[in-house]
Structures are given as structure tokens and as C-alpha cells.
Amino acid sequence: MAVKITNICINCSACIEECPVRAIVDEDDNPTGEDFYYVYSDKCVECVGYHDLPVCAEVCPTEDCIVWTDIIEGQPFNENISKDIRRNEIPVIKE
């Protein structure tokens, strides 16, 4: 996975509308059955080639809602993000 939406998501749809690769689904289509939005790791490219940072995190009104997670082999990823940051699921945008 590249980024993950946490359970503090307010289901506002800002991220869905902005995702350039349509990797995000709403709570109704969340395959885990949880009541918040979900990022498909096999589709997420961390906006590499589209934006400097994942645009979902830039437009999200909920602080610390979107975090870095493990890299999926074969998927584009931001090489400036350390394994330690990903392992600890640090927010993409820290305010």
C-alpha cells in the first residue's frame, strides 16, 4: 500500500474526486467493511507523476487522516519517504 485512510475519515468525498488514478472508494465499497473510505493499494501511485504529494492528503479536511504505509512492489512511490515513516504510519501532511 502507498497511503492509507484512517478511521478518523469523515467521508466527505474530497479525496475521491481528486484521486488521479481512482484508487479511493467510499465507505459503501470499502472491502474491509469498515465505515470509512479506502485506498486500493494495487492502484495507488502516491500521485507520483501527478503531484508533489498525494493529493488526497492535500485536500482532506481531517488532520492526520491519511498516512504513509508500506510500498507495494511494482507500484510507483515517493522515494523520499523512509521505511520508518511508512512502518509507523506517519500522516502524509503533518500540521
Helices and strands as residue ranges (DSSP letters): E 3-5, H 14-18, E 24-25, G 27-29, E 38-39, H 55-59, E 66-68, H 83-87
